[in-house]
């Protein structure tokens, strides 16, 4: 079963099967010592750069800014949801996101 993943509105939304599912302006926490100097960055998502899938996991690379130190960068691949029976299931992005492995872009 194929699933259409797209970045819409100049990087403001991730679309899954033509439904807007994930938007910018969310606050994400994730461990990534290369993103900024903070042990656990609190990043405001400003723009989606890439979207992909690793198995059933929908992942993105985003540009954002850490609200603690002001550092700006593009993240590694971060999970935002899963595909279950052809449907998108959101994951809890209010908790700490664990970076994923290498993912091929499906944009």
C-alpha distance (Angstrom), angle and dihedral (degrees) to the residues before:
residue distance angle dihedral
X1 . . .
X2 3.79 . .
X3 3.79 125.1 .
X4 3.82 123.3 -159.7
X5 3.82 113.6 -133.0
X6 3.80 119.3 -173.2
X7 3.77 141.9 164.0
X8 3.82 110.2 -130.9
X9 3.80 138.2 -168.7
X10 3.81 98.0 22.3
X11 3.81 93.1 -52.3
X12 3.81 98.6 -41.0
X13 3.83 99.0 114.5
X14 3.79 142.3 29.4
X15 3.78 111.3 -140.4
X16 3.81 121.9 -156.7
X17 3.80 114.8 -168.5
X18 3.81 90.1 -16.6
X19 3.82 94.4 -53.0
X20 3.80 121.4 113.7
X21 3.78 105.0 -122.1
X22 3.84 111.3 158.5
X23 3.81 126.0 33.8
X24 3.79 138.5 -170.9
X25 3.82 122.9 -106.7
X26 3.81 92.7 61.9
X27 3.80 120.3 128.6
X28 3.82 112.6 -123.9
X29 3.82 129.6 -173.2
X30 3.79 119.5 -157.9
X31 3.81 138.3 153.1
X32 3.81 109.2 -109.5
X33 3.82 118.7 137.9
X34 3.81 90.3 -170.9
X35 3.81 95.4 57.4
X36 3.81 94.6 66.3
X37 3.78 140.5 -33.3
X38 3.81 94.5 -85.0
X39 3.79 119.9 106.0
X40 3.81 90.4 -135.3
X41 3.83 111.8 15.4
X42 3.82 119.4 -142.6
X43 3.79 99.1 -151.6
X44 3.78 130.0 -173.0
X45 3.81 107.1 -144.4
X46 3.81 108.3 -126.6
X47 3.82 104.8 167.7
X48 3.80 138.8 2.9
X49 3.80 110.6 -126.2
X50 3.83 103.1 178.8
X51 3.80 137.9 0.7
X52 3.79 125.8 -158.5
X53 3.76 145.3 150.5
X54 3.79 131.6 -119.6
X55 3.79 107.6 -168.5
X56 3.81 102.1 -51.1
X57 3.81 95.8 -22.6
X58 3.82 117.9 104.5
X59 3.79 109.3 -146.0
X60 3.78 135.9 -175.4
X61 3.77 140.9 -168.6
X62 3.79 110.5 -143.6
X63 3.77 139.1 -174.0
X64 3.76 113.2 -131.3
X65 3.78 149.3 142.7
X66 3.80 128.9 -112.0
X67 3.80 108.2 -125.9
X68 3.82 91.9 -152.6
X69 3.82 101.0 54.5
X70 3.82 104.2 9.2
X71 3.81 93.8 -120.1
X72 3.81 115.1 155.2
X73 3.80 126.6 -159.0
X74 3.80 146.7 122.4
X75 3.81 115.7 -84.6
X76 3.75 129.7 -131.2
X77 3.82 115.4 -107.6
X78 3.82 109.7 -55.4
X79 3.83 126.3 -172.8
X80 3.81 117.9 -117.3
X81 3.80 102.4 167.5
X82 3.79 149.0 -24.9
X83 3.78 134.6 -112.1
X84 3.81 110.5 -126.1
X85 3.81 118.9 177.2
X86 3.81 89.6 -17.7
X87 3.82 93.3 -53.5
X88 3.82 128.9 109.7
X89 3.81 115.7 -116.3
X90 3.78 116.7 -166.2
X91 3.80 119.2 -132.8
X92 3.78 123.5 -142.9
X93 3.80 103.1 -90.1
X94 3.81 91.7 175.3
X95 3.81 89.2 77.4
X96 3.82 125.4 61.0
X97 3.83 113.6 -62.6
X98 3.78 117.0 -140.7
X99 3.82 114.2 -140.0
X100 3.79 114.5 -117.6
X101 3.77 133.1 -138.6
X102 3.80 127.5 -97.5
X103 3.79 113.4 -45.2
X104 3.79 131.7 -169.5
X105 3.81 113.3 -126.7
X106 3.79 116.4 -110.3
X107 3.80 95.9 -175.8
